[in-house]
């Protein structure tokens, strides 16, 4: 009858659960995956990025972020802010237009889709007739001009998206005004660019693909002037005063044209191929920016010599005699220039170049000599090198935080000191409650330290383990040091570099002790490094020890990769975490688990062969234990050349992606073609589906046996001071759990502090538990007499935790992929269990103890297990009674990498990768929630038509209404702040801790 | 030879212990024997597992007569239900087995090997179209041996017939447990696994559930062939019919009850309490000098434990310690051999 008893419907507990748990996906950190469009509003000082999956993200001052998602999940092709409005229009690749607006709601601004619209042609017209190629939001804020493939320019009223048919500018109407001898109907096909006259809103410049450019009078519906280029047109740009404009072309040339109303057809002032004389690639976008000193900034994308530099993704900046071609490691999506937005100003006076590349955002300071890059406070490219693991540390002590920041600041000296130029909106989110660090390990052997306290995931410090090893790549072989007279003057910018020289350098496990500053890092080739934080540069020898995990067992041959070669002699390390000990596992298999006990000065590590314990104080190996099953051949021999082939396939897939991107860019090749391809794809999918139905997926039902492969794989290591042998004396212990469901417990004898260096640390195997269901052990935890998990090492010493109850009986919690089991200690007998897989059919992928505080009362908090399953569900399970509290679907179950990358924090938040470059942050707690909360002020609606003269004052009004100081004051303040970059941050930290001490 | 000794009726312990006790009492530590007892009807019945051992102890009135035969010259036919009339015979058979020449030619099975491998359960509470099958897994000698796949079945719903996704048995491994029971067949639809409905669960989820429950797997199926289901009370399904009776002594038809009851027994994790035998000290650690003081401490703590054989190990290991483990120990044995295994 037990099945009819529904457990746990205690109303008090139910109410408490509501106060404790709540699931929210709060913010996406990192760089949007596959960005496809960029927009900028000089008025709002907000930047918008659209992606191929239909997401649109707005960024302003650090902390000011908005996100929207188009229902269609189609690629965002273009983004245009409506001038002087909190609105923007997006164009998707299905030719639909969407109007988004920022509206205030509940004290914070929200991004919402207001309207959608698809341009419809007359019945029977081809789809190209209404295929939108150019969008011009008019400064009157009332209409949009939509250039199409057919050459028609439609006028659409805002915000209703009503087509004003009588105002359509047809090619026929345009051709009336152009002498027939040099133009025909075909000259007016495909509108490439639409640009409003900077001074006269009644005039627009229309650029057709076949190099016909027309200055059109909107009032009188006539062409004022036309210009005939010789090369296919790519883009247009007005000069600030409206006396000239510049066009760029397919052959890598740009042309300046004078505008004079008396002359109906003009000859170009100047026609240049900047990287000629050999054939060059197209210049797809160009800016011409005037300055006080008279020398303009000419900034354009592309134009490289086709044969030798055709594969470069470049943006060139020319200013007088200075010329630099910024060379990006990934394709440039779009770029814009931040310049003086005050219409009264005489010159553009550009301050920054903002480039959205496929994999990163690069901002170049144009005001400082040498045009240095600006360190972005957000949109960090998490995947500069592929992320291989992550580790989260909550509540970092201020001292350690400052030291990490100061180590990081020494690495960032080549960055510009310019304040972040995109600073729209106001961040009104409360200060983050504590300092959190997210550490990511990367394929190239680096560990990056991110400030994960708030909405902006910000890089604090980068640690490289490469220096310890000898690698093929010579660190001095720097690609971007080109000689003075090098032509073109390429300069590599950005940090994205997906290719690792040696996959063995990859970081697999990280463990940071926040109290002592000890850091242990383990990698793909069995290397375990123990590091210490040092505020100064230092040169020293890294001690080297080997741990033979096979213990001379015969007949085993490791066929996997070799261990990394180490550098002999002293190595110079920059300030920060400096390795002092390297433990090399033999065979050099991937390190699969790692634990560090900073109080006992011990580090434990495990691979697929066994595990070992190293005393990093005495620099002595304490013991190793082989966990191999004699029949486990696969583990013995290693994964053959799997690493290499994986890398190869990775590269191939990169190339494939690149190729597919190139082909998908050719959208203008003709609509019919694309749809054909789509049709073929659909057909292929269908065929594949049918094939699948013919051969259904089968699953074998077989109990796990001891002979399964990789049973010796060490999944988890845990240090605990508990009652292992008898109930009267507790001692340090090390616990290890394997893939085959075995738990080993070792009794440790750590000499007292005063004799720590004199006596050896000793270990004895005390227990071995074999779980009969043989599922991999993913977590081990000891609960004290009050059923509270044992504190972290040094936590009690720093008065941050109550000392554990050593009077009552301790309990051991073993979490396998299938079950949670509580055993008594020291006599191991089963006390409680929760069979997750047997009941739900799901397996545990990640498990952590998290502390949940009540949102109602400050004095109540409890420890629970936060569990992620292979189905992407997150479950909260109570301690110590193992009752399922609540379950939330979080990650799609198909998203294997997302599930694998998930990391929980100590306070019920978590991160997982939603793409190689983005972490989604989620929260399970009602109390700890980090999400963007910001305000973008609406400008007052001006009755005056001529907005341009007003927008400056409006801008100022907006600033003052927001209670901000004036622009100038703010700027100088920023500069001063930046003079004391680090100290300022530190001050802020202190301030926030003082205030946030509640 | 006759021996008489006493047992505590309320705490009979395990069969293994009892067997050891018998061997000890008779001073035949290394002889394999068959153990039998006479029940109230005078039948000679085997004692070879915990269950029938407990049963035997409970029938003692107050004396329990136990017969022990050497395994090699045991007479299996002596056991059986019909021994009332042959009571005398039995005794003589047992005492002078040489007289009895009617050994069966083929021993299909020894009595202690009788164990349920499968059963149909809950026939009284399930609809006739469904069948609830329980598979028992002993060790790894025989695979469960079946595969499942996704499929669709037709259901009657208020809106008429509807096609719904379902999980089906796709293949039986020849010689596997599932096939040899004859209770499961290809294209049977799986409805429940250990009392949990599979509808709405993915193939992988169901696979994981079955594997997690593989030591005591109860699947409810809708057989593709419904003809065998019509006649309920005939025990035509051969051996499995019998095992239904024998495997559920309480006749507990309640699935959950039986599930919970067996759950504990089929899940015995093993703990090896290691008392620090030298071969367990890893090589790397052994090269350092082992301080005997700490060693002794560790030993003492082991002594405080409950290991009956700990003493023996200790003396051995103490010897090993005194030579500082320099003496190479014989190649490390497989895990099962070390230390004492205590089942929880």
Interface residues (C-beta under 8 A of the other chain):
Chain A: X1 X2 X3 X547 X548 X551 X552 X612 X620 X621 X622 X623 X624 X625 X630 X696 X697 X698 X699 X700 X701 X702 X703 X704 X705 X706 X707 X725 X726 X728 X729 X747 X749 X759 X760 X762 X763 X764 X765 X766 X767 X768 X769 X770 X771 X772 X773 X775 X818 X819 X821 X826 X827 X828 X829 X830 X835 X837 X838 X839 X840 X841 X842 X843 X870 X871 X893
Chain B: X137 X140 X143 X144 X145 X146 X147 X148 X149 X150 X151 X170 X171 X193 X194 X195 X196 X198 X201 X202 X203 X204 X205 X206 X207 X208 X209 X210 X211 X212 X213 X214 X215 X217 X254 X255 X256 X257 X260 X266 X267 X268 X269 X270 X271 X272 X273 X274 X276 X280 X281 X282 X283 X284 X285 X288 X289 X290 X291 X294 X297 X298 X301 X302 X304 X305 X306 X334 X335 X339 X344
